[in-house]
Amino acid sequence: MSAPVAPPWIALDEVDSTNLELRRRCDRERLASGTVLTADRQTAGRGRLGRSWFSPPRVGLYMSVLLRPRGAADLAPRHTLGGALAVCEACRELCAVPATIKWPNDVLHGGRKLAGVLAELRAAVRGGPSELILGIGINVDQVETDFPEDLRARAISLRLAAAGAQIDRMALAHDVARRVANAANAIDGGRWPEIVDRYTALAPAIRGSRVRVRLADGSSRSGTAAGIGTRGALRVELDDGSHTELHAGEAVEFAD
């Protein structure tokens, strides 16, 4: 993929992981917030909770975006949800695929995974801003046989979801990057409720669905999803009348 003129953009043929490569570059030089790194292939693509991300060459979109959010580090989960919202809205509006969001940051079509977001935060050092890298993987041009057998029932591409339509990966990357930046600006500008409303419209299960959660003490409890809290956590009303909030890395299982 060739790189567009703006925002700051690094386009590579192959990396182990776009998140790891962007972090290495941050360690070597001061990169501008909003910098995007894309690769045609990942040899060690990563998903949430230590899972791998299937990244064959030139059929998926593999990109990472650097953000330096304002405010406390514990508000960074807001930007993770903003990234998922950006990806889902791009799939719907640019690609005409009626995608939805599965809490917290998976994008689905017909119950099959279309895209995911991996957020990795490095807290502020010596008074500087926090650094948040959003890794984004979108299945774009795969056909059924491009997926390993164990993924075919669970994964889908934009091409399959759009009945064979051809999607320009760089146009999609540029659109997603723009939407991520717009969501980040909205969050930093005090418009978090707007992001919550848009996210909730695309993730209806987060309000009113029955869930089972694993709490910090290791216990497992049942309750009802009650929407998103002020810090970007999923609010759950437990059956015993108490409340808890779950962040992206914590376990929550929605009832089918």
Secondary structure, DSSP 8 states (H G I E B T S, - for coil): ----SSS-EEEEEEES-HHHHHHHHHHHS---TT-EEEEEEESS-B-GGG-B----TTTEEEEEEEE--SS-GGGTHHHHHHHHHHHHHHHHHTS----EEETTTEEEETTEEEEEEEEEEE--STT---EEEEEEEEE-S--GGGS-GGGTTTB--HHHHTTT----HHHHHHHHHHHHHHHHHHHHTT-HHHHHHHHHHH-GGGEEEEEEEE-TTS-EEEEEEEEE-TTS-EEEEETTS-EEEE-TTS-EEE--
